[in-house]
Amino acid sequence: MTAVARDAGAGTGASSPAARLRRTVLHASHAALGAKLVEFGGWEMPVAYPTGTVAEHRACRTGAVAFDVSHLGTVRVEGSDAFDTLQRTLTNDLRRIAPGRAQYTHLLDEDGSVVDDIIVWWVAETRFDVMPNASNTTRVRAAIGGTDTTPTRAVIALQGPAARERLSTVAPAAATVPRFGVASFEWGGADCLVAGTGYTGEDGVECAVPVDVARGFWEAVLAAGVQPAGLGARDTLRLEAGLPLYGHELGPGITPLQAGLDWVVGWGKGEFSGRAALERERASGPRRRLRGLLADGRQPPRDGAVVEGGGVRVGTVTSGNFSPMLERGIALAFVDTAPRVVDGDRLTAVVRGREIPVQVTGQRFWPPSDDTVAAARRS
């Protein structure tokens, strides 16, 4: 998906017995490439290949990489009432787009918190492919109906400045889909779909390919000079781009307004789940907002670290990691709106008793703004 907030679940967790984990159709390919496989959202997924996360990250920023994101769900909603069903359930306004376009949106609980963040592919007049996070597919389907088509396809995300050029040698029609566009293409005698979306902050596409031809498509993409990349790099890429991750910057108790995603709400349309609670928060103002934190050095603040200002707790880190491009620690954190914190303020993140000096920035770290560059040079 695009430079927009989302991923497949709440992050990697403790390993579960392999028999309990789902596997994508590309599992054998990942194993043959020497990938390190871990649990992620109930699936066994490649977190990194032998090149390593940092190399994969930089390859995406400078060339092209391919991610297997088949663990993302696909719920097909179709029929004459499909538009109305999604319009009254999800936050964004489908009237802003049309068939052949994709849209980022949220499903909310009645308290206004995010049940899931979703990409909707408007495939045809009365057909929508709704793509939830892996761990939330069942909940999303319960809210919108439809058919779970996840087992029928693989989703391969090609990302990076050279992604379209290299894909053009494999599937020319897929390489030309516009940003946030949705189109069909043929490969290996099978009907496929492509969207101009992603989750890295780079240009790219996501291809939904039937399982019967998925392995051949994956191998053709790699043969075209696209480097395989795991979910470790996908996470550091999305963090550099300032994109929230479900289970960290989105989830129970977190609203779109707190996450800085006001634009995901179609205030000009009718009722949708959670609207009344959001209206109340909009009127009073959110009590906290998501902010970026740039560390002075390489050590990043980590998830759960306390953020202090003047010795007083003002927030909590939700995601933190080393930025391969800035060569600094970076983090996202929910910071209280009272007292007011602005970009450029100096705060402290406390990690296991150690204080890490940080500077408040916007949510996006890459491409760096002038303020981010100046802060990195000062430190």
C-alpha positions as a Markdown table, in Angstrom:
| # | Residue | x | y | z |
|---|---|---|---|---|
| 1 | Met | 0.0 | 0.0 | 0.0 |
| 2 | Thr | 0.9 | 3.6 | -0.2 |
| 3 | Ala | 2.8 | 5.8 | 2.1 |
| 4 | Val | -0.1 | 5.4 | 4.4 |
| 5 | Ala | -0.4 | 3.8 | 7.7 |
| 6 | Arg | -0.8 | 0.1 | 7.8 |
| 7 | Asp | 0.7 | -3.4 | 8.1 |
| 8 | Ala | -0.3 | -6.9 | 8.6 |
| 9 | Gly | -0.6 | -7.2 | 12.3 |
| 10 | Ala | 0.8 | -6.2 | 15.7 |
| 11 | Gly | 4.4 | -7.1 | 14.9 |
| 12 | Thr | 6.5 | -10.2 | 15.4 |
| 13 | Gly | 5.9 | -12.1 | 18.5 |
| 14 | Ala | 7.1 | -15.2 | 20.3 |
| 15 | Ser | 7.3 | -18.2 | 18.0 |
| 16 | Ser | 4.5 | -20.7 | 17.9 |
| 17 | Pro | 4.6 | -24.3 | 16.8 |
| 18 | Ala | 4.9 | -24.3 | 13.0 |
| 19 | Ala | 1.8 | -26.5 | 12.6 |
| 20 | Arg | -0.3 | -23.7 | 14.1 |
| 21 | Leu | 1.0 | -21.1 | 11.7 |
| 22 | Arg | -0.4 | -20.4 | 8.2 |
| 23 | Arg | 2.1 | -20.3 | 5.3 |
| 24 | Thr | 1.9 | -18.4 | 2.1 |
| 25 | Val | 2.3 | -20.1 | -1.3 |
| 26 | Leu | 5.8 | -18.7 | -1.5 |
| 27 | His | 7.0 | -20.3 | 1.8 |
| 28 | Ala | 9.2 | -22.8 | 0.0 |
| 29 | Ser | 10.8 | -20.0 | -2.1 |
| 30 | His | 11.6 | -18.1 | 1.1 |
| 31 | Ala | 13.2 | -21.1 | 2.7 |
| 32 | Ala | 15.2 | -21.8 | -0.5 |
| 33 | Leu | 16.6 | -18.3 | -0.4 |
| 34 | Gly | 17.7 | -18.8 | 3.2 |
| 35 | Ala | 15.2 | -16.5 | 4.8 |
| 36 | Lys | 14.8 | -16.3 | 8.6 |
| 37 | Leu | 11.2 | -17.3 | 9.2 |
| 38 | Val | 9.2 | -16.0 | 12.2 |
| 39 | Glu | 5.6 | -15.8 | 13.4 |
| 40 | Phe | 3.8 | -12.7 | 12.3 |
| 41 | Gly | 0.1 | -12.2 | 12.8 |
| 42 | Gly | -0.5 | -15.9 | 12.8 |
| 43 | Trp | 1.6 | -16.6 | 9.7 |
| 44 | Glu | 5.2 | -17.9 | 9.3 |
| 45 | Met | 6.8 | -15.1 | 7.4 |
| 46 | Pro | 10.3 | -14.1 | 6.2 |
| 47 | Val | 11.7 | -11.4 | 8.5 |
| 48 | Ala | 15.0 | -11.1 | 6.7 |
| 49 | Tyr | 17.2 | -12.8 | 4.0 |
| 50 | Pro | 20.9 | -13.5 | 4.3 |
| 51 | Thr | 21.7 | -9.9 | 3.1 |
| 52 | Gly | 20.2 | -8.6 | 6.3 |
| 53 | Thr | 17.5 | -6.0 | 7.2 |
| 54 | Val | 19.7 | -2.9 | 6.8 |
| 55 | Ala | 20.9 | -3.9 | 3.3 |
| 56 | Glu | 17.3 | -4.8 | 2.3 |
| 57 | His | 16.1 | -1.4 | 3.6 |
| 58 | Arg | 18.7 | 0.5 | 1.6 |
| 59 | Ala | 18.0 | -1.5 | -1.5 |
| 60 | Cys | 14.4 | -0.3 | -1.3 |
| 61 | Arg | 15.4 | 3.3 | -0.9 |
| 62 | Thr | 17.9 | 3.1 | -3.9 |
| 63 | Gly | 16.6 | 0.3 | -6.2 |
| 64 | Ala | 13.8 | -2.2 | -5.9 |
| 65 | Val | 12.7 | -4.9 | -3.5 |
| 66 | Ala | 9.9 | -7.4 | -3.4 |
| 67 | Phe | 7.9 | -8.3 | -0.3 |
| 68 | Asp | 5.6 | -11.3 | 0.1 |
| 69 | Val | 2.6 | -9.7 | 1.9 |
| 70 | Ser | 0.2 | -12.5 | 1.2 |
| 71 | His | -0.7 | -12.6 | 4.9 |
| 72 | Leu | -2.7 | -9.4 | 4.4 |
| 73 | Gly | -6.4 | -10.3 | 4.1 |
| 74 | Thr | -8.6 | -9.9 | 1.1 |
| 75 | Val | -12.4 | -9.7 | 1.7 |
| 76 | Arg | -14.4 | -9.4 | -1.5 |
| 77 | Val | -17.6 | -7.3 | -1.2 |
| 78 | Glu | -19.7 | -7.3 | -4.3 |
| 79 | Gly | -23.3 | -6.6 | -5.5 |
| 80 | Ser | -25.6 | -3.7 | -5.8 |
| 81 | Asp | -25.4 | -2.8 | -2.1 |
| 82 | Ala | -21.6 | -3.1 | -1.8 |
| 83 | Phe | -20.9 | 0.6 | -2.0 |
| 84 | Asp | -23.5 | 1.5 | 0.6 |
| 85 | Thr | -22.3 | -1.2 | 3.0 |
| 86 | Leu | -18.8 | 0.1 | 3.0 |
| 87 | Gln | -19.8 | 3.7 | 3.0 |
| 88 | Arg | -21.8 | 3.4 | 6.2 |
| 89 | Thr | -19.3 | 1.1 | 7.9 |
| 90 | Leu | -15.8 | 2.6 | 7.1 |
| 91 | Thr | -14.6 | 6.1 | 7.9 |
| 92 | Asn | -13.4 | 7.5 | 4.5 |
| 93 | Asp | -15.8 | 8.7 | 1.8 |
| 94 | Leu | -15.8 | 6.4 | -1.2 |
| 95 | Arg | -17.3 | 9.3 | -3.2 |
| 96 | Arg | -13.8 | 10.8 | -3.3 |
| 97 | Ile | -12.7 | 8.0 | -5.6 |
| 98 | Ala | -14.2 | 5.8 | -8.4 |
| 99 | Pro | -13.8 | 2.3 | -9.9 |
| 100 | Gly | -10.2 | 1.7 | -10.7 |
| 101 | Arg | -8.9 | 3.5 | -7.6 |
| 102 | Ala | -7.8 | 2.5 | -4.1 |
| 103 | Gln | -8.5 | 4.2 | -0.8 |
| 104 | Tyr | -7.1 | 4.1 | 2.7 |
| 105 | Thr | -9.7 | 3.9 | 5.4 |
| 106 | His | -10.5 | 2.8 | 9.0 |
| 107 | Leu | -13.0 | 0.5 | 10.7 |
| 108 | Leu | -13.8 | 2.0 | 14.1 |
| 109 | Asp | -15.3 | 0.7 | 17.4 |
| 110 | Glu | -18.1 | 2.7 | 18.9 |
| 111 | Asp | -15.7 | 4.5 | 21.1 |
| 112 | Gly | -13.9 | 5.9 | 18.0 |
| 113 | Ser | -10.8 | 3.7 | 18.4 |
| 114 | Val | -9.4 | 1.9 | 15.4 |
| 115 | Val | -10.5 | -1.7 | 15.0 |
| 116 | Asp | -8.4 | -1.9 | 11.8 |
| 117 | Asp | -6.8 | 0.2 | 9.1 |
| 118 | Ile | -7.7 | -1.0 | 5.6 |
| 119 | Ile | -7.0 | -0.4 | 1.9 |
| 120 | Val | -10.1 | -0.7 | -0.3 |
| 121 | Trp | -9.4 | -1.7 | -4.0 |
| 122 | Trp | -12.5 | -0.5 | -6.0 |
| 123 | Val | -12.1 | -3.1 | -8.7 |
| 124 | Ala | -15.3 | -2.7 | -10.7 |
| 125 | Glu | -18.6 | -0.8 | -10.3 |
| 126 | Thr | -20.1 | -3.3 | -7.8 |
| 127 | Arg | -16.9 | -5.1 | -6.7 |
| 128 | Phe | -14.5 | -4.1 | -3.9 |
| 129 | Asp | -11.5 | -6.0 | -2.6 |
| 130 | Val | -11.1 | -4.9 | 1.0 |
| 131 | Met | -7.6 | -5.6 | 2.5 |
| 132 | Pro | -7.5 | -5.7 | 6.3 |
| 133 | Asn | -4.5 | -6.5 | 8.4 |
| 134 | Ala | -3.8 | -10.3 | 8.7 |
| 135 | Ser | -4.9 | -10.6 | 12.4 |
| 136 | Asn | -8.1 | -8.6 | 11.8 |
| 137 | Thr | -9.6 | -10.3 | 8.7 |
| 138 | Thr | -12.3 | -12.1 | 10.6 |
| 139 | Arg | -13.3 | -9.0 | 12.5 |
| 140 | Val | -13.5 | -6.9 | 9.3 |
| 141 | Arg | -15.5 | -9.5 | 7.5 |
| 142 | Ala | -17.9 | -9.6 | 10.5 |
| 143 | Ala | -18.5 | -5.9 | 10.0 |
| 144 | Ile | -18.8 | -5.7 | 6.3 |
| 145 | Gly | -19.8 | -9.2 | 5.1 |
| 146 | Gly | -18.3 | -10.5 | 1.9 |
| 147 | Thr | -16.1 | -13.4 | 1.1 |
| 148 | Asp | -12.6 | -14.1 | 2.4 |
| 149 | Thr | -10.5 | -14.7 | -0.8 |
| 150 | Thr | -7.2 | -14.6 | 1.0 |
| 151 | Pro | -6.3 | -18.3 | 0.3 |
| 152 | Thr | -6.8 | -17.9 | -3.5 |
| 153 | Arg | -4.0 | -15.4 | -4.2 |
| 154 | Ala | -0.6 | -14.2 | -3.2 |
| 155 | Val | 0.2 | -10.5 | -2.8 |
| 156 | Ile | 3.6 | -9.4 | -3.8 |
| 157 | Ala | 4.7 | -5.8 | -3.1 |
| 158 | Leu | 7.4 | -4.3 | -5.4 |
| 159 | Gln | 8.8 | -1.1 | -3.9 |
| 160 | Gly | 11.5 | 1.4 | -4.6 |
| 161 | Pro | 12.5 | 3.9 | -7.3 |
| 162 | Ala | 13.4 | 1.2 | -9.8 |
| 163 | Ala | 10.5 | -1.1 | -9.0 |
| 164 | Arg | 8.3 | -0.1 | -12.0 |
| 165 | Glu | 11.1 | -0.2 | -14.4 |
| 166 | Arg | 12.1 | -3.7 | -13.4 |
| 167 | Leu | 8.5 | -4.9 | -13.2 |
| 168 | Ser | 8.0 | -3.6 | -16.8 |
| 169 | Thr | 10.1 | -6.5 | -18.1 |
| 170 | Val | 7.9 | -9.0 | -16.4 |
| 171 | Ala | 4.4 | -7.5 | -16.5 |
| 172 | Pro | 4.3 | -4.2 | -18.5 |
| 173 | Ala | 0.6 | -3.5 | -17.8 |
| 174 | Ala | 1.2 | -3.9 | -14.0 |
| 175 | Ala | 4.1 | -1.4 | -14.1 |
| 176 | Thr | 2.0 | 1.4 | -15.5 |
| 177 | Val | -0.8 | 1.5 | -12.8 |
| 178 | Pro | -0.9 | 5.0 | -11.4 |
| 179 | Arg | -0.4 | 5.8 | -7.7 |
| 180 | Phe | -3.6 | 4.6 | -5.9 |
| 181 | Gly | -4.8 | 3.2 | -9.1 |
| 182 | Val | -6.2 | -0.4 | -9.5 |
| 183 | Ala | -6.0 | -2.4 | -12.7 |
| 184 | Ser | -6.1 | -5.9 | -14.0 |
| 185 | Phe | -3.3 | -7.6 | -15.9 |
| 186 | Glu | -2.6 | -11.0 | -17.3 |
| 187 | Trp | 0.4 | -13.2 | -16.3 |
| 188 | Gly | 1.0 | -16.8 | -16.9 |
| 189 | Gly | -2.4 | -17.2 | -18.4 |
| 190 | Ala | -4.0 | -16.0 | -15.1 |
| 191 | Asp | -6.1 | -12.9 | -14.4 |
| 192 | Cys | -4.3 | -10.7 | -11.8 |
| 193 | Leu | -4.8 | -7.4 | -10.1 |
| 194 | Val | -2.4 | -4.6 | -9.3 |
| 195 | Ala | -2.7 | -1.4 | -7.2 |
| 196 | Gly | -0.3 | 1.6 | -7.0 |
| 197 | Thr | 0.0 | 1.2 | -3.3 |
| 198 | Gly | 2.7 | 0.3 | -0.7 |
| 199 | Tyr | 4.0 | 0.7 | 2.9 |
| 200 | Thr | 7.5 | 2.0 | 2.5 |
| 201 | Gly | 7.4 | 5.7 | 1.6 |
| 202 | Glu | 8.7 | 4.8 | -1.9 |
| 203 | Asp | 6.9 | 4.4 | -5.2 |
| 204 | Gly | 5.7 | 1.0 | -6.0 |
| 205 | Val | 2.9 | -1.5 | -6.6 |
| 206 | Glu | 1.2 | -4.4 | -5.0 |
| 207 | Cys | 0.2 | -7.4 | -7.2 |
| 208 | Ala | -2.5 | -9.9 | -6.3 |
| 209 | Val | -1.6 | -13.0 | -8.2 |
| 210 | Pro | -3.6 | -16.3 | -8.2 |
| 211 | Val | -1.8 | -19.0 | -6.2 |
| 212 | Asp | -1.3 | -21.3 | -9.2 |
| 213 | Val | 1.1 | -18.8 | -10.9 |
| 214 | Ala | 2.4 | -16.9 | -7.8 |
| 215 | Arg | 5.7 | -18.8 | -7.4 |
| 216 | Gly | 6.5 | -18.3 | -11.1 |
| 217 | Phe | 5.7 | -14.6 | -10.9 |
| 218 | Trp | 7.9 | -14.2 | -7.8 |
| 219 | Glu | 10.8 | -15.9 | -9.5 |
| 220 | Ala | 10.4 | -13.8 | -12.6 |
| 221 | Val | 10.4 | -10.6 | -10.5 |
| 222 | Leu | 13.6 | -11.6 | -8.7 |
| 223 | Ala | 15.2 | -12.6 | -12.1 |
| 224 | Ala | 14.5 | -9.1 | -13.3 |
| 225 | Gly | 16.8 | -7.7 | -10.6 |
| 226 | Val | 14.4 | -7.1 | -7.8 |
| 227 | Gln | 15.9 | -8.0 | -4.4 |
| 228 | Pro | 13.7 | -10.0 | -1.9 |
| 229 | Ala | 13.1 | -8.3 | 1.4 |
| 230 | Gly | 11.6 | -9.4 | 4.6 |
| 231 | Leu | 9.2 | -7.9 | 7.1 |
| 232 | Gly | 12.1 | -6.5 | 9.2 |
| 233 | Ala | 13.0 | -4.1 | 6.4 |
| 234 | Arg | 9.3 | -3.3 | 5.8 |
| 235 | Asp | 9.0 | -2.2 | 9.4 |
| 236 | Thr | 12.0 | 0.0 | 9.4 |
| 237 | Leu | 11.0 | 1.5 | 6.0 |
| 238 | Arg | 7.5 | 2.3 | 7.3 |
| 239 | Leu | 8.9 | 3.8 | 10.5 |
| 240 | Glu | 11.3 | 6.1 | 8.5 |
| 241 | Ala | 8.3 | 7.1 | 6.4 |
| 242 | Gly | 6.3 | 7.9 | 9.6 |
| 243 | Leu | 3.6 | 5.3 | 8.9 |
| 244 | Pro | 1.6 | 3.9 | 11.9 |
| 245 | Leu | 1.5 | 0.2 | 12.5 |
| 246 | Tyr | -1.6 | -1.5 | 13.8 |
| 247 | Gly | -1.0 | -2.7 | 17.4 |
| 248 | His | 1.4 | 0.2 | 18.0 |
| 249 | Glu | 0.1 | 3.5 | 16.6 |
| 250 | Leu | -3.4 | 2.2 | 15.8 |
| 251 | Gly | -5.6 | -0.1 | 17.8 |
| 252 | Pro | -7.9 | -0.2 | 20.9 |
| 253 | Gly | -8.0 | 3.1 | 22.7 |
| 254 | Ile | -6.4 | 4.9 | 19.7 |
| 255 | Thr | -8.4 | 7.1 | 17.4 |
| 256 | Pro | -7.6 | 8.4 | 14.0 |
| 257 | Leu | -7.4 | 12.0 | 15.4 |
| 258 | Gln | -4.8 | 11.0 | 17.9 |
| 259 | Ala | -2.8 | 9.2 | 15.2 |
| 260 | Gly | -2.8 | 12.4 | 13.1 |
| 261 | Leu | -5.0 | 10.8 | 10.4 |
| 262 | Asp | -7.9 | 13.2 | 10.4 |
| 263 | Trp | -8.0 | 13.1 | 6.6 |
| 264 | Val | -9.1 | 9.4 | 6.8 |
| 265 | Val | -12.5 | 10.6 | 8.1 |
| 266 | Gly | -15.2 | 11.6 | 5.7 |
| 267 | Trp | -16.8 | 14.3 | 7.8 |
| 268 | Gly | -19.1 | 15.3 | 4.9 |
| 269 | Lys | -20.8 | 11.9 | 4.5 |
| 270 | Gly | -23.4 | 10.3 | 6.6 |
| 271 | Glu | -23.2 | 8.0 | 9.6 |
| 272 | Phe | -20.5 | 5.4 | 10.1 |
| 273 | Ser | -19.4 | 3.3 | 13.0 |
| 274 | Gly | -17.7 | 5.4 | 15.7 |
| 275 | Arg | -18.7 | 8.7 | 14.3 |
| 276 | Ala | -20.4 | 10.1 | 17.4 |
| 277 | Ala | -17.3 | 9.5 | 19.5 |
| 278 | Leu | -15.0 | 11.1 | 16.9 |
| 279 | Glu | -17.3 | 14.1 | 16.8 |
| 280 | Arg | -16.9 | 14.6 | 20.5 |
| 281 | Glu | -13.2 | 14.2 | 20.4 |
| 282 | Arg | -13.0 | 16.6 | 17.4 |
| 283 | Ala | -14.9 | 19.2 | 19.4 |
| 284 | Ser | -12.7 | 19.0 | 22.5 |
| 285 | Gly | -9.4 | 18.2 | 20.8 |
| 286 | Pro | -7.4 | 14.9 | 21.2 |
| 287 | Arg | -5.6 | 14.6 | 24.5 |
| 288 | Arg | -2.5 | 13.2 | 22.8 |
| 289 | Arg | -1.0 | 13.2 | 19.3 |
| 290 | Leu | 1.5 | 11.0 | 17.5 |
| 291 | Arg | 4.9 | 12.7 | 17.1 |
| 292 | Gly | 8.3 | 11.8 | 15.7 |
| 293 | Leu | 11.4 | 11.6 | 17.9 |
| 294 | Leu | 14.9 | 11.9 | 16.5 |
| 295 | Ala | 17.6 | 10.6 | 18.8 |
| 296 | Asp | 20.9 | 12.4 | 19.1 |
| 297 | Gly | 22.8 | 9.1 | 18.5 |
| 298 | Arg | 22.3 | 5.7 | 17.0 |
| 299 | Gln | 20.5 | 4.1 | 19.9 |
| 300 | Pro | 16.7 | 4.3 | 19.4 |
| 301 | Pro | 14.0 | 4.7 | 22.0 |
| 302 | Arg | 12.0 | 1.5 | 22.1 |
| 303 | Asp | 8.3 | 0.6 | 22.2 |
| 304 | Gly | 7.0 | 1.4 | 25.7 |
| 305 | Ala | 9.7 | 3.8 | 26.7 |
| 306 | Val | 8.6 | 6.8 | 28.8 |
| 307 | Val | 9.0 | 10.2 | 27.2 |
| 308 | Glu | 9.8 | 13.1 | 29.6 |
| 309 | Gly | 10.0 | 16.8 | 29.4 |
| 310 | Gly | 11.5 | 18.7 | 32.3 |
| 311 | Gly | 11.4 | 15.6 | 34.4 |
| 312 | Val | 7.7 | 15.1 | 33.9 |
| 313 | Arg | 6.2 | 12.3 | 31.9 |
| 314 | Val | 4.6 | 13.6 | 28.7 |
| 315 | Gly | 4.2 | 10.6 | 26.5 |
| 316 | Thr | 5.1 | 7.0 | 25.5 |
| 317 | Val | 7.0 | 5.5 | 22.6 |
| 318 | Thr | 5.0 | 3.3 | 20.4 |
| 319 | Ser | 7.7 | 2.2 | 17.8 |
| 320 | Gly | 11.4 | 2.8 | 17.7 |
| 321 | Asn | 14.3 | 1.5 | 15.6 |
| 322 | Phe | 17.6 | 2.5 | 14.0 |
| 323 | Ser | 17.2 | 4.5 | 10.8 |
| 324 | Pro | 19.5 | 3.0 | 8.1 |
| 325 | Met | 19.3 | 6.2 | 6.0 |
| 326 | Leu | 19.7 | 8.8 | 8.8 |
| 327 | Glu | 22.0 | 6.6 | 10.9 |
| 328 | Arg | 20.1 | 7.8 | 14.0 |
| 329 | Gly | 17.7 | 6.3 | 16.4 |
| 330 | Ile | 14.1 | 7.2 | 15.5 |
| 331 | Ala | 10.7 | 6.7 | 17.1 |
| 332 | Leu | 7.0 | 7.4 | 17.1 |
| 333 | Ala | 5.4 | 8.4 | 20.3 |
| 334 | Phe | 2.1 | 9.6 | 21.6 |
| 335 | Val | 2.8 | 12.9 | 23.3 |
| 336 | Asp | 0.3 | 14.8 | 25.5 |
| 337 | Thr | -1.2 | 17.9 | 23.9 |
| 338 | Ala | -1.1 | 19.7 | 27.3 |
| 339 | Pro | 1.3 | 21.2 | 27.8 |
| 340 | Arg | 1.9 | 21.9 | 24.1 |
| 341 | Val | 4.9 | 20.2 | 22.5 |
| 342 | Val | 6.1 | 21.5 | 19.1 |
| 343 | Asp | 8.6 | 20.4 | 16.6 |
| 344 | Gly | 12.1 | 21.2 | 17.7 |
| 345 | Asp | 11.4 | 20.7 | 21.4 |
| 346 | Arg | 14.0 | 18.7 | 23.3 |
| 347 | Leu | 12.7 | 15.7 | 25.3 |
| 348 | Thr | 14.1 | 12.6 | 26.9 |
| 349 | Ala | 13.2 | 9.0 | 26.3 |
| 350 | Val | 13.9 | 6.7 | 29.2 |
| 351 | Val | 15.0 | 3.1 | 28.1 |
| 352 | Arg | 15.8 | 0.7 | 31.0 |
| 353 | Gly | 16.8 | 3.6 | 33.2 |
| 354 | Arg | 19.0 | 5.2 | 30.5 |
| 355 | Glu | 18.1 | 8.6 | 29.3 |
| 356 | Ile | 18.2 | 9.1 | 25.5 |
| 357 | Pro | 18.0 | 12.8 | 24.4 |
| 358 | Val | 15.5 | 13.3 | 21.5 |
| 359 | Gln | 14.2 | 16.1 | 19.4 |
| 360 | Val | 10.5 | 16.3 | 18.5 |
| 361 | Thr | 9.9 | 16.2 | 14.7 |
| 362 | Gly | 7.0 | 15.6 | 12.4 |
| 363 | Gln | 6.0 | 11.9 | 11.9 |
| 364 | Arg | 8.0 | 11.5 | 8.7 |
| 365 | Phe | 11.7 | 11.0 | 8.9 |
| 366 | Trp | 12.4 | 10.0 | 5.2 |
| 367 | Pro | 12.6 | 11.7 | 2.8 |
| 368 | Pro | 14.0 | 14.1 | 5.5 |
| 369 | Ser | 12.6 | 17.6 | 5.9 |
| 370 | Asp | 14.9 | 20.5 | 6.3 |
| 371 | Asp | 14.2 | 20.5 | 10.0 |
| 372 | Thr | 15.1 | 16.8 | 10.3 |
| 373 | Val | 18.4 | 17.4 | 8.4 |
| 374 | Ala | 19.3 | 20.3 | 10.6 |
| 375 | Ala | 18.5 | 18.3 | 13.8 |
| 376 | Ala | 20.7 | 15.4 | 12.6 |
| 377 | Arg | 23.6 | 17.7 | 11.8 |
| 378 | Arg | 23.3 | 19.4 | 15.2 |
| 379 | Ser | 23.5 | 16.1 | 17.0 |
